[in-house]
Structures are given as C-alpha cells and as structure tokens.
Amino acid sequence: MASSTTYDSIYSLIESLPVVSTHEHHLTDDFQNSLTLDRILQRERSYVGWVLDLTPGLDASSRAEFLAQCRHNSYYVWLEKGIQRVYGFREKIAPENWDAVSQQISDFHADRDAHLRILTETGRYRRAIEDAYFDPGSNLGHPELFASNFRSDMFVRCFHPDVLDHDNMNPFRFYADAPSGNFDDYLEWLEARVLRWRSGGGVALKSASAYDRPLSYGEGDRAAAAQVFGKRPDAASPGERTAPTTTGITSLTSR
C-alpha cells in the first residue's frame, strides 16, 4: 500500500507540472486540421512507421497485419496510449474500430486550434523550441508557444542545386533569392538570413548532419568549400562533399 501511495503521489505531482520542451517537430495548422489515424501513422510522420518501415493499408486485413507487426513496439505502445488519452477512448485500436477512431480524430481537429489545446491543456506545454525541418527558423505562426530553431543542414551541405539533405531540402530550391553562383555572395546571404531570424526571436541552431556524414569535424577550410561550391555532385569527391559542411557549421556557430 505504501508503495502504491508513493507512486500515486509522484504521478500526481508530475501530472501537475508545466512543460517546457526543447525539441519539437510540430507541423503546420493545415496539416493538423486534416489529421486522421492514417496520417498519424504515416511512415513520414510517425516513428512507428519510420523505424519499422511499415504503413497500414486501407482494408481490414492489411491493418490487422500492420498491428500484428507493431503492437508490442514501444513507439506504437506509447503512441496508442497518447491517442487514447488525447481523443478520449479506452479500447485498443483494431481493424474493427479503425475508421471510427480515425473519424473521431478528424472531428476533433475540425477546430483549427485543437492541436494547440492538445499541447497547452493535455500536455501542459508552456513553451517549446520548434525545429521546423521543412521551414528552418519558423515558429509556425504561433510565437506565443513556439520559439524557433534554425536547422542548418541544407545550408551547409547543399553546395549545388542538385544536392539534397536527408529531408530533401536545398536552399537554392527553397529560397528564390539564394545565390548559387558565388560562394562569398552565398555566405553573405546566409549570414543576413541567420541574423534576421535571430533578431526575430530565434533561440537555437541545430545540426542533424549525422544523418548525412560522419561527425569527424575538423577546422573549416573556406578555400576548399569555395572550390566545391557550385560543382555538380557527380563531379565532387567524398572529401569535397564534406568541406562545405565543416566550413558552414563553423561560420554559423560563430554568429
């Protein structure tokens, strides 16, 4: 009994604490307003599908197979618990109730602010650092809740318009004004963008370069980075490919 009482008191305390999150990949209002169970479980949106390389189908048999494969995976176990708590049901997700659960989620998100209430009311979020890998430096239009992080990867990896980072991002494709012809012009443009983001309330820089290259960073070599800048990727050696990343990380973190 004493052990149970201790657990309950600790649980109650934790349940009452406000939350400040240092790492979120929260998606846009438009995505949240079109949320369904299937969209939550998409391989691109959920660790369940990403790690297990699984995506449920649209019929009962494929959904049953999906659940059999991931039912005891910890990512799925806690995602299901979260879905139950947020959307207010107790039964396990099954092929038989799949569409009903999905509709319940969809109905909940018909309210454009529903996803924010999930964070602030259910999750007790007071502040979060948003790592918008799809739009570096964005606070999603909600500065009252999200402080922005500037993900650096595409800016320091993509030395040519045909080079993509692991999120399929490239600065020369994403920003119409990004200069691709001269390295000095590019660095000047990048510095101005970072300083503008910082003056607008940005709080953190992030490098996820471990997805793309080893973390054996040395001193930045500006001349080597300038030499590979603009070179077609099929003409660049492995060593040349890493030069912009090392130099760019050094440049960004010195701002």
C-alpha positions, 0 to 999 in steps of 0.5 A: 500500500505504501508503495502504491501511495508513493507512486500515486503521489509522484504521478500526481505531482508530475501530472501537475507540472508545466512543460517546457520542451526543447525539441519539437517537430510540430507541423503546420495548422493545415496539416493538423486540421486534416489529421486522421489515424492514417496520417498519424501513422504515416511512415513520414510522420510517425516513428512507428512507421519510420523505424519499422518501415511499415504503413497500414493499408486501407482494408481490414486485413492489411491493418490487422497485419500492420498491428500484428507487426507493431503492437508490442513496439514501444513507439506504437505502445506509447503512441496508442496510449497518447491517442487514447488519452488525447481523443478520449477512448479506452479500447485498443485500436483494431481493424474493427474500430479503425475508421471510427477512431480515425473519424473521431480524430478528424472531428476533433481537429475540425477546430483549427486550434485543437492541436494547440489545446492538445499541447497547452491543456493535455500536455501542459506545454508552456513553451517549446523550441520548434525545429521546423525541418521543412521551414528552418527558423519558423515558429509556425505562426504561433510565437506565443508557444513556439520559439524557433530553431534554425536547422542548418543542414541544407545550408551547409551541405547543399553546395549545388542545386542538385544536392539534397539533405536527408529531408530533401531540402536545398536552399537554392530550391527553397529560397528564390533569392539564394545565390548559387553562383558565388560562394562569398555572395552565398555566405553573405546571404546566409549570414543576413538570413541567420541574423534576421531570424535571430533578431526575430526571436530565434533561440537555437541552431541545430545540426542533424548532419549525422544523418548525412556524414560522419561527425569527424569535424575538423577546422573549416577550410573556406578555400576548399568549400569555395572550390566545391561550391557550385560543382555538380555532385557527380563531379565532387569527391567524398572529401569535397562533399564534406568541406562545405559542411565543416566550413558552414557549421563553423561560420554559423556557430560563430554568429 
